[in-house]
Amino acid sequence: MTRTACLTAIALLAFAFGHAHAQGPPDAAPLALVADRVFDGQNMQTGWVVVVRGQRIEGAGPAASTSPAGARTIKLAGMTLMPGLIEGHSHLLLHPYNETPWNDQVAREPLALRVARAVGHAERTLMAGITTVRDLGTEGAGYADVGLKRAIDEGIVPGPRMIVAGPAMVATGSYGPKGRTTAGARTEKHDQRSRSTSSVGSLKSRAAAGVRSRRMRRRRKGCAAPLKRVLKQSSTATTVRLRCGR
């Protein structure tokens, strides 16, 4: 089995999963994927079939006992299927810094351009076999990740499931493009109110990252205190990433 064949099979499973997740009704006709091998997360299996129905991968197991009646079969000769991958730290609204420096992406690229590029990133991510991403911050693009997540969920564009964070919380005078001074993090109440209506599933904070003054650097040791207050009061954040200092 070649690496290309394996990745192609992963991509096909990812596409079937992503397409069903976005568009398929629960009672849709089942789709049976038959490959030479199926990796179940622990062992390599032969003679197995993977069944996709509606919004879910319904099952995987020996073909004789797993294939439902009336299923449409796709044979993947010479290929291996495996579960969709989960990516834990992505930024779909950014692109490689050797193409455009981070500072220029955040401060100069139009929002519409960044969103259009992110749509392509989402599709390529799914076709690489990644069916879930945790996107940790839009880096200056506001809640564009929430809109992208909604477009994927509604079947408008292909992409993986997204757990999004929206804009990160930052301290005054800290993380931001060169030549610009951050006006300070949103107040805790405002931040919780915004996040409660934006469908974010993660909270990212850079409490003192990249600070630009000695006074701010001396305050790094106590940077987690305001975050703890936010987390104690907030009921919307399901994932937390604390970053104090660089």
C-alpha positions in Angstrom: 0.0 0.0 0.0 1.4 3.4 -1.0 1.2 6.5 1.2 -0.8 8.2 -1.5 -3.4 5.4 -1.6 -3.7 5.5 2.2 -4.2 9.3 2.3 -6.7 9.1 -0.6 -8.8 6.6 1.3 -8.6 8.8 4.4 -9.7 11.8 2.3 -12.7 9.8 0.9 -13.8 8.8 4.3 -13.4 12.4 5.5 -15.4 13.7 2.6 -18.2 11.2 3.2 -18.2 12.1 6.9 -18.1 15.8 6.3 -20.7 15.8 3.6 -23.1 13.7 5.7 -22.4 15.8 8.8 -23.3 19.0 6.9 -26.2 17.9 4.6 -27.4 14.3 5.1 -30.7 13.7 6.9 -30.7 11.1 9.7 -32.7 8.7 7.5 -30.5 9.0 4.4 -29.6 5.8 2.5 -26.5 4.2 3.9 -23.1 4.3 2.2 -20.8 1.4 2.6 -17.0 2.0 2.1 -15.1 -1.2 1.3 -11.3 -1.0 1.5 -8.6 -3.5 1.7 -7.9 -2.6 5.3 -9.5 -0.6 8.1 -7.5 0.8 11.0 -9.9 0.9 14.0 -7.7 3.0 16.2 -5.8 0.1 17.7 -5.4 -2.7 15.1 -5.4 -3.1 11.3 -8.5 -5.0 10.2 -9.2 -6.8 6.9 -12.6 -7.8 5.5 -14.2 -4.8 7.2 -16.7 -2.2 5.9 -17.3 1.3 7.1 -21.0 2.4 7.0 -22.0 6.1 6.8 -25.6 7.1 7.2 -27.0 10.6 7.4 -24.9 12.7 9.8 -22.8 9.9 11.3 -20.4 7.1 10.6 -22.8 4.4 11.7 -20.5 1.5 12.1 -17.4 -0.4 11.2 -16.9 -4.1 11.3 -16.8 -7.4 9.3 -18.7 -7.0 6.1 -21.0 -10.0 6.6 -22.4 -8.5 9.8 -22.1 -4.8 9.3 -23.3 -4.0 5.7 -27.0 -2.9 5.9 -29.5 -3.9 3.2 -29.8 -1.3 0.4 -26.5 0.3 1.1 -24.6 1.9 -1.8 -21.2 0.4 -2.0 -17.9 2.2 -2.9 -15.0 -0.2 -3.3 -11.5 1.2 -2.5 -9.1 -1.4 -3.8 -5.6 -1.2 -2.4 -6.5 1.4 0.1 -6.8 1.7 3.9 -9.5 3.5 5.9 -8.9 5.1 9.3 -10.9 7.3 11.6 -11.0 11.0 11.0 -8.2 12.9 12.6 -8.6 15.7 15.2 -6.4 18.7 15.0 -5.9 20.5 18.3 -4.5 23.9 17.4 -5.3 25.5 14.1 -5.7 29.0 12.6 -7.7 28.6 9.4 -7.7 32.4 8.9 -3.9 32.6 8.7 -1.6 31.3 6.0 2.2 30.6 6.0 4.3 33.5 7.1 6.8 32.9 4.3 3.9 34.0 2.0 2.9 37.0 4.0 4.2 38.0 7.5 1.8 37.6 10.4 1.9 41.4 11.0 0.7 42.1 7.4 -2.0 39.4 7.5 -3.5 40.8 10.7 -3.1 44.6 10.0 -3.3 44.9 6.2 -5.2 42.0 4.5 -8.9 42.6 3.9 -11.3 40.6 6.0 -13.1 39.3 2.9 -9.8 38.0 1.5 -8.9 36.2 4.8 -12.3 34.6 4.9 -12.2 33.4 1.3 -8.8 31.9 1.9 -10.1 30.2 5.1 -12.8 28.5 3.1 -10.2 26.9 1.0 -8.2 25.9 4.1 -11.2 24.3 5.6 -11.9 22.1 2.5 -8.2 21.1 2.2 -8.1 20.3 5.9 -11.1 18.0 5.5 -9.7 16.3 2.4 -6.5 15.6 4.3 -8.5 13.4 6.6 -9.0 15.8 9.5 -12.7 15.9 10.5 -12.4 18.1 13.6 -10.3 21.2 14.3 -9.9 23.4 17.4 -9.3 26.8 15.9 -7.6 28.9 18.5 -8.1 32.6 17.6 -8.8 34.5 14.4 -5.8 36.8 14.8 -7.5 40.1 14.1 -10.5 38.7 12.1 -13.0 39.1 14.9 -15.6 36.3 14.9 -15.1 35.3 11.3 -14.3 31.7 12.6 -17.9 31.6 14.0 -19.2 32.4 10.5 -17.0 29.8 8.9 -18.2 27.2 11.4 -21.8 28.1 10.7 -21.3 27.8 6.9 -19.8 24.4 7.3 -22.5 23.2 9.7 -25.2 24.4 7.3 -23.6 22.6 4.3 -22.7 25.9 2.5 -19.0 25.0 2.2 -17.2 21.7 2.9 -15.0 21.6 6.0 -14.4 19.8 9.3 -16.3 20.2 12.5 -14.9 23.4 14.1 -14.4 24.3 17.8 -13.8 28.0 17.6 -12.5 30.7 20.0 -13.2 33.9 18.3 -10.7 36.7 19.1 -8.3 36.0 21.9 -8.4 38.1 25.1 -5.3 40.2 25.4 -3.9 42.6 27.9 -3.4 46.3 27.3 -0.3 47.1 25.3 0.5 43.5 24.6 -0.1 41.1 21.7 -0.8 42.8 18.4 0.6 44.0 15.1 3.6 46.2 15.1 2.8 49.9 14.9 -0.5 49.5 16.7 -1.1 49.6 20.4 -3.8 47.3 21.7 -6.5 49.3 23.5 -6.8 46.6 26.1 -8.8 43.4 26.6 -12.6 43.6 26.5 -14.0 43.8 29.9 -15.0 40.5 31.5 -18.7 41.2 31.3 -18.5 42.4 27.7 -16.4 39.4 26.7 -18.8 36.9 28.3 -21.8 38.6 26.7 -20.2 38.5 23.2 -19.2 34.9 23.6 -22.6 33.8 24.8 -24.1 34.8 21.5 -21.3 33.7 19.1 -21.2 29.9 19.5 -17.6 29.8 20.6 -16.5 26.5 22.2 -13.1 27.7 23.4 -11.6 30.6 25.3 -8.1 31.7 24.5 -6.3 34.4 26.4 -2.9 36.0 26.1 -2.7 37.8 29.4 0.8 39.2 29.0 2.1 37.9 25.8 4.5 40.1 23.8 4.2 43.0 26.3 6.0 46.2 25.2 6.9 47.8 28.5 8.9 46.9 31.5 6.0 47.7 33.8 3.8 45.2 32.0 6.6 42.6 32.1 6.8 42.9 35.8 3.1 42.1 36.1 3.4 38.7 34.4 3.4 36.7 37.6 -0.2 37.8 38.4 -1.6 37.6 34.9 -3.8 34.6 35.5 -5.9 36.2 38.2 -8.4 38.0 35.9 -8.7 34.9 33.8 -9.7 32.8 36.8 -12.5 35.3 37.4 -13.7 35.0 33.8 -13.7 31.2 33.9 -15.5 31.1 37.3 -18.3 33.3 36.0 -18.5 32.0 32.4 -20.6 29.0 31.4 -19.9 29.1 27.7 -16.2 28.2 27.5 -15.7 24.5 27.1 -12.0 24.6 26.4 -9.5 26.9 28.1 -6.0 28.0 27.0 -4.1 30.2 29.3 -0.9 31.9 28.1 1.1 34.1 30.4 4.2 35.6 28.9 5.7 34.3 25.7 
